[in-house]
Amino acid sequence: MHAVVLVGGFGTRLRPLTEQIPKPMLPVGHVPMIVRLIQRLGRGGVTDVVLALGFKPEPFHAAFPDDRCGDVNVTYAVEPEPLDTAGAIRFAADAAGIDSTFVVANGDVMTDLDVAVLVEAHREAGADATIHLTGVDDPSAFGVVDLVDAVGRAGRVDQFVEKPAPGTEPSNLINAGTYVFEPGVLDLIPAGERASIERDTFPKLVAAGSMYGLATDDYWIDAGVPDLYRAANLDLLGEDRVHDGCEAIAPDAQVDPGATVMNTIVGPGAVVEAGTTVVDTVVLPGAFIGARAQVESSLVMGRVEADATVIEAIIGADGVVAEGDHVAYDAVPSPA
């Protein structure tokens, strides 16, 4: 089975971390986000993944030099211009020659969803499209779904409302970013044109009565924003994840025995010097935290010099917090 994985965005919400590296290549527990995603798709029966690319394709080629991720074949569809979500799906599916049931996944979603279960529910319902749904406390920032007329485990989608005004949501079930499509869905998407799967394609499927949704309570997180990207990393230190986990400190990281490191991931090649306190933080590969620095609830890709304090901040690859400086609730360097 094929899967189209959408990885063509600019990662603006995670700047400055994404100024030099595409968002899906950022590590989650020492492993690139895209690798964890493809591994999960492979566990669910996907044999071939086509990456729908538009921004910095070179790191993806470097990550999969033999065009494989484990047992999954990896190919690439590089958009000549941004085509939005539906346009990217159509472009990638055409490039891969997809002509049977296939999966679509957003490249920044971390979840324990078993894709095989979603595919089975899709076939059981006889749907043209089936989307994974999850319940959230505030659905207004997402595409929200109202289900009726269950067929097996899936329900027919009666409404799909993209980012409704708070208080007007038809339910608390949101689009969780993994879909199963029949190839006929591609006929609803104009080739080579910008089109949104949420605003253009889903309404057509809802009107035809051929779109279904499967709600699950699997672990799910949108890792495309700073707080949730940090959470996606730190969640791997607990026991909530079904298949994924990691060691807190990478084997080749240098953490001084005199440092206090709590609920923190320290990536490969990173340095944490003596007397530091680092809490609830992701120290990305190659980062540096100097002696006696205090770092809390942050993402660090660059340098934090000695005696500095960093609270709820993002330090990009070129970012430097000078010796003794205090940075809180900010990004260094600030996004353009």
N, C-alpha and C positions, 0 to 999 in steps of 0.2 A: 504493500500500500504506500502511496505517495503522501507527503505532507509538504505544504507550502508554509514557510516560516517567514514572517514579516520582520525584517531587520533593517529596513531602509531609512529609518528616522534619523534625525540629527541629535537626539539625546539632549535637547535643550534644558529639560527639567533637571538634569544631573550635571550641568556645567558648574564648576570648571573641570570636573573629572573627565568629561567627554570631549574636552578640547583637543586631545591628542589620540584618543582611542574610542572606537564606536561603543555605544552603550552595551550591546550584547556581548562584547568581549571583556567587559569588566568582570572581575572575579566575584563569585559567590562561594565562600568557603574554599578559597585557593584554586577554584576551578572556574573557567570562563562561564558566564551565564548561559551562553549559547550551547556549550557542551552539555551542561546539566539538562537543558531543554531537549536536546536531541537524544540524549540517553533515555529520558523519560518517554519520548515518542517511540523509541526502539523497543522499550519494554511493553508498549501497548500494541505492537505489531506493525509499526511503520518500518519499511525497508529502505525507502528512498526519500531524502529531504532535498527540496530545492529552496535555497535562500534567496528571498526577494530583496535585492540589494540596491542601494543608491548612493550611500555615503561611505567613503573609505572602504572599498571592497578588499583592498590588499591584506589587511590583518586577518580576514576570514580565510583567504587562500593560504596564508602562512599557518593558520591554526590547523588546517586540514590538508597537509601537503600531498597526501595520497588520495584526496577526495573521499575520505571515509572518517566516520566517527564511530569507533567500535565496529559493530556489524551493519551500520547504516551507511548507505551511499549518500554522498553530498555533492550536489551540483549548484550552480549559481546562475541567477538571472539578474543582470545589472540594468536597471532602468536608465534609459537615455535622458529622462527628465522625471521629476517627481509625479507619480500617478495616483497618489492617495491610496487608501487601503484596498478598495475594490479593484482599481486599476492595476495595482501591484500584484494582486492575486491573479487576475486574468493574464497579465504579462508573464508571470512566473509559470503558471499552469500551461500556457501555450508553449513557452520555451522548453518545458519538460515533457511535452506531449501527453499530458494527463488526460485520460479518456475513461476513467472509472472513479468510483467513490474515493474521495481524498479528504485529508485533514488539513485544517488551517490553524496556525498558532501564532499569537503575538509573541515577539521575541523577548519581551521584558516581564512575562508572567512566570512566577515560580509557584508551582502547585503539585500536589500529590495525586491529582486526577489520573485515574487509569483510563487512558484513551480507548482501550479495547471496550470498556464498559460504555463509553459514549458512542462508539461505532455500533455496538450491539443494539443500544436503545434506538439509534437512528434507523437501523434496518427493521427493527421490530415495529416502529411507527410508520414505516413506508414514507419517510419524509424526504423532501428535496434538500432540506438544510436542518441541522440540529446543532444548537449552541449549548455550551456548558454554562450553567448559571450558579451563582453563589449568593447567599443572603448577606447583606451588610446593614449596619445601623443607619448610615446616611447614603441612600442610593442616588441622590440628586446629581452627583458628579459623574455618573456613569450612564450607559444605556440600560434602561429598566424594562423588564418584561412582565407581562401578565399572562398567565397560563390558563387554558381551559381544555376540556375534552381530552383527558389523558388516554394515551394508547400505550399500554404497558407501563414502562417507567417514565416515559417522556410525556409532556403535555403540549398541546398545540398552542402556538404563540398567538394570542388575541390582540396584543398591543406590544409594540416596541417603541419606546420613547427615549430619544437620545438626550441625556442631561436635562431632565425636566426641572421646572422650578421647584424649590423645596416646598414640601407639603402637597404637591400635585402628583407624586409618584403613584403608579397603579399597584405597586408591590415593593418589597424590599429585595427582589431578585434582580441581580445585575448581570450583564454580559461579562463573562469571566475570561473571554479572549481565546477560547479554543472551540473550533467548529468542525462539523463533518458536512461535506457538500457532495451532492451528485454533480456530475460534469455538466448537466443542463443548467446549473446555476450560472455558469460562465456565459451563457447566452444572454443573460440579463445585464452583463457588464460590457459596455462598448470598448472595443479593442483600441489600445493606444491613447485613451483619453483619461483624464482625471475623473475619478468617481470614488465615492465613499461607500464602504460596505454597510456602515451603520445608517447613513442618511439616504442612500440611493437604492441599495440592493435589498436590504432587509425589509423595507416597507412593501416592495413588490412581492416578496415571498409571503409576508403576512397577509396581504390582500388576496393572494391566491390560496391561502389556507394550507400551505405546504411547508411551513417553518415550525419546528418543534424545539423544545428546550428541555434539558435535563438538569435539575437542581441537585447538587450534592453538598455535603458538609466537609469535603476534603480541605486540607490546608491549601490556602490560596493567598497570594500577595502580588500586588502590582509593584514590581521592583524598579519602576521607572522614575520614582521621586526619591529625594535624599533620605528622608526618615524611613521609608519603607525599604529602600535598598539596604540601608544599615540593618534594619530588622531582618531582612531576608538572609543576611550573613549570620547575624547573632542567633537566629532561630536554629541554625545548624549545630549549635553547641548544646542544645537540649535534646529532648526525646520526642518532640512533636512530629518530626518528619519521618515518613514511612521508609524511604529508600536512601535519603541523603543525610549526610553528617560530615563533620570534619574535626581535625585537631585544632585547638585554639591557636597554636603557634607553629608556623611552618618549620620543617626541619632545618632549613638554612637561614632562618631569621636569627638575629643576634639580640637576645633580650638579657640584659645584665641581671645577675641574681639579686641585685639590690633594687630592682624596679618592682613596683606593685602593679600588676596587670590583672584586671578583673572583668569578666564577661566581655572579653575583647578578642578579636581575631587579628593576628599579626602575620602578614603575608611574607612570601619568600623574599629574601634579600633585605628585609626591613631591619632597622636598627633602633633599639630602645635602650637608652643609656641609664646609668645608675641614678637612683633617687627619684625617678619619675613615678607618677601615678597616672595610669591610663585605665579608664573605666567606660564600659558600654560603647566602645569605639571600634571602628574598622581601620586598621593600619595597613594600607595597601602595599603591594610589592614595591620594594625599593625605597620606601618612605624612611624618614629619619626623625626621631624624637630625642632631643638632647637632654642632658643631665638636669634633674630636678624639675623638669617641665610637668605641668598638670594638664591632662587632656581628658575631656569628658563628653560623651554622647556626640562624637564627631566622626568625620571621614577624612583621613589624612593620606594624601598621595605625595605631597612634597616634603618640606622641612619645617620642623618646629624646633627652634634653637633652645639652648639651655635657659632654664628659669622662666620660660614663657608659659602662658595660660591660654588654653583653647577650650571653649565651651560651646557646644552645639554649633559647630562651624564645619566648613568644607575647605580643605586645603588642596588645591589642584597640583598637578605635576610640577609646575613652575612656581608654585606658591611658597613663600618663605615667611614664617612668623619669626621676627627678629628676637634676639636674646632679650628676655625680660618683658616682651610685649604681651598684651592681653587682647585676644580676639574672641568675640562672642556673637552668635547668631549672624554669621556673615560667611562670605565665600572669599577665598584668597587664591589667585586673583579674582576679582569680581567678574561675573559673566559679562561678555560684551553686550 
